[in-house]
Structures are given as structure tokens and as C-alpha cells.
Amino acid sequence: MAAEFWYEFASTYSYPAAMRVASLAEARGVSLVWRPFLLGPIFASQGWRDSPFNIYPAKGRYMWRDLQRICDALGLLLRRPEPFPQNSLLAARVALTLEGKERAEFSRQVYAAEFGEGLPIADRATIAALLPKLGLDPDAVLARAESEANKARLKAECARAAELGIIGAPSLVTDDGEVFWGNDRLEQGLDWAAGKRA
Amino acid sequence: MAAEFWYEFASTYSYPAAMRVASLAEARGVSLVWRPFLLGPIFASQGWRDSPFNIYPAKGRYMWRDLQRICDALGLLLRRPEPFPQNSLLAARVALTLEGKERAEFSRQVYAAEFGEGLPIADRATIAALLPKLGLDPDAVLARAESEANKARLKAECARAAELGIIGAPSLVTDDGEVFWGNDRLEQGLDWAAGKRA
């Protein structure tokens, strides 16, 4: 039993989801593939050139309050990075060069820096500082991340997300092609992946 | 302990919410006030002249599939009314003339007709046919619903919803002004209303 966890580093609700998803999947015996992608191309195809939370201020106010309650309940710090949303291109490229547990751990560290500490993950220095904690050499990883092959790979991931019908992040996608959008759908999506569908 | 349940008869996710909310509230000892309103004015203030599920087709496709899974899990029928969304003005006006359990029961019957059977609730005949089931006289109720006083009352309810920061339906609003948006937030909102906040 497997599921894909599609996430975007600029996405606020991907933060609590990234912190929760591994243990939820393990508890259900579901093996998880972490798939970083960019929502930008999907939003652009809907005519949005900015986060909908900025385009619609009332929606943004609601989201920040809702996220605060969610983080409070989980014991997660929440600090809004400036500007919001952060450019997540470099973080996504780096995550894509890592595999398995390294990718998951790097991704959680990016979210903790961005939304727990309010650090600018768009800055190369923020990303570079996370890599030694994983025993990785920042220069080597960043060079791989910015290779033409890896840039093309991320583009292909974004195209795949659109093809799957993903419209937001985080999204869980099951083997049989079901998409579950939102931090609040993780349990339902993983139950589905585990074969419990009612 | 009390909470307000704000709902819109054209709203798809308000359907399962309306069917679930009374028992969820009762189980927590929360008394519930049913507050029908119209999302139209709120959507218009965001520049939308149609349902976002129609404006953004990918979002619409996702929503119908998501709603199907939710209804399947709850044992609720789902049949899409045509056109979607239905004009919900008359249903909201009628609901507002009823009080307490009568309002709740009428509201559940509207949702069952609209999304369970796919009936056009914009049609006067559909609404009129529901009232005798509640022991009410359709002509008398419709006359009250369309009185100038009741029309003004519904307008005031819509203004109040915007003032509370409501951006979608269904929404639960607690005594201390917290807004919980979505069928998937009912439990969290009612827990909050019952004093369990973590």
C-alpha cells in the first residue's frame, strides 16, 4: 500500500501536513513517496499571479487564523515569513535531488525554518544552512539542484501534478488515482490508501 | 455553550454538514442556532459572479469527487442539481421565517431534495412541496417568507455573515468569535464551542 504526498514549500497548510504525514502513514502501514512540486504553474492556469490568500484578503485572514489554531493544537510554532508567499523554487529543486528519508527530513526542516521561525527560504543562505544538519555538503547539493537535468525534472513533476488533477497543496494521491486535498484530508486519504474506504 | 451554524442552500459542502451537525452538537452539549444566509454578496465582493467551482473547472471536478466520497462514507445520496448552483433565495427566505427545530428540519429537507434527489430548489413548487411534511401551510409560509420584513431580515443576516469574517459555507461561529469554515471543521469548531481547545 502506497501513497504520494505532494507538497509545495510556499504552501502554509503543507507545513502541519509535512509534520504529521509520516507518522500517520506509518500507523496505517502505508509507504509514502514525498513529491515536492510548485503550485505556480497550476495557479497561473487559473489566472492567479499571486497566492489566493493575498488576492482575496478575507480568505487570507481566515487562513492565518485557522493555521494558528491548527499549529497550536499540534504544538507547532507559527511565524509568518515575509514576504508571503516565499519563492519556493530552490527548496523544491534541492528536495528533488534528495531521496527517501533524506528528502522527507530536509522538507520538514525547510517548513520548520519557514513557518516555525519565519525565515526566508527564498534565500540561498537559508537553504544552504539546513544541509550540513543532514550531513550533506551544501555546495555539492546546490550544484546538483541547479543542474539542467534537475530543473527539467522539477518541471516534469509540476506537469505530472496537473495531470493527476492536483489543484492545491498538500495533496495525497493514492495508487488508484484518488486525490485528497488539504492537511485536513490526510487521515481520509491514508485510510483510503490502506484499503479502508468507508 | 452555543455555536452558530451558518449555511447556504446552494453550497455543496453545506449538505453533508447540515445532515451531521445536529448530532455532533448534541454529543458535545452545544446548543446550535441555524443561520441560513446567501454567499452571493460575499462572493461578489471578491469579484466572483458565479460559484468558484464553475469559475475554476479543475476545482469543480475535485469538489464533486470529494463530495461523492464524503456522501458515500455517510450513506448519503448525491445527485447534482441542474443548473448548479441553484438559486437559493427562496429557500433561505423560507428557512428564516421558521424557528428552532422546524428551521433545522426544513433545511435538511431542502438539502435532501437538492443534492440527494437533484431537484431544483430554485423552483417554488419544490419548496412548497416540502412544507406540508412539516405540518405547515405552503401559501401562508411563502407569503411570510416574501414579506418585505423578511427580505430585509435576510439581507441583514448576509451583512452579519460578512461582518463575522465568514468567507464560505458552511461555517461554525463560536461565542468568542472564532470562525470554522467547512464540513471538515465541524468537529473542531464544536469542540472549541464546548471548551476543548487543543
HADDOCK unambig.tbl for C-alpha pairs under 7 A between the chains (distance, minus, plus):
assign (segid A and resid 46 and name CA) (segid B and resid 56 and name CA) 6.47 0.50 0.50
assign (segid A and resid 56 and name CA) (segid B and resid 46 and name CA) 6.50 0.50 0.50
assign (segid A and resid 58 and name CA) (segid B and resid 165 and name CA) 6.91 0.50 0.50
assign (segid A and resid 58 and name CA) (segid B and resid 167 and name CA) 6.76 0.50 0.50
assign (segid A and resid 59 and name CA) (segid B and resid 167 and name CA) 6.41 0.50 0.50
assign (segid A and resid 73 and name CA) (segid B and resid 198 and name CA) 4.59 0.50 0.50
assign (segid A and resid 165 and name CA) (segid B and resid 58 and name CA) 6.94 0.50 0.50
assign (segid A and resid 167 and name CA) (segid B and resid 58 and name CA) 6.76 0.50 0.50
assign (segid A and resid 167 and name CA) (segid B and resid 59 and name CA) 6.41 0.50 0.50
assign (segid A and resid 198 and name CA) (segid B and resid 73 and name CA) 4.64 0.50 0.50
